[in-house]
Amino acid sequence: MLWEIIAWIIIGGLAGWIASMIMGTNASMGPIANIIVGIVGAVIGGFLADLLGLAPEDANAFNLWSLIVAIVGAVILLFLIGLIQRRT
């Protein structure tokens, strides 16, 4: 159980870091923000993948598809955060 949580934190951090590099926000984010963005992005990406019928059979598996889904969700999250910040 503990190793699964640690693995999700690492995958979340990696997904958040890649998404922040894609969106150009890497300089303003630290490792904790990357982890949070990656984990929330994984939830968003998983929801959208399920909605579109693209969710894998084993959603808890650590594989390339899960990382891609987390990155896409994190990019969407960073995009929405950027929109909100521009309005204020």
Secondary structure, 3 states (H helix, E strand, C coil): CHHHHHHHHHHHHHHHHHHHHHHCCHHHCCHHHHHHHHHHHHHHHHHHHHHCCCCCCCCCCCCHHHHHHHHHHHHHHHHHHHHHHHHC
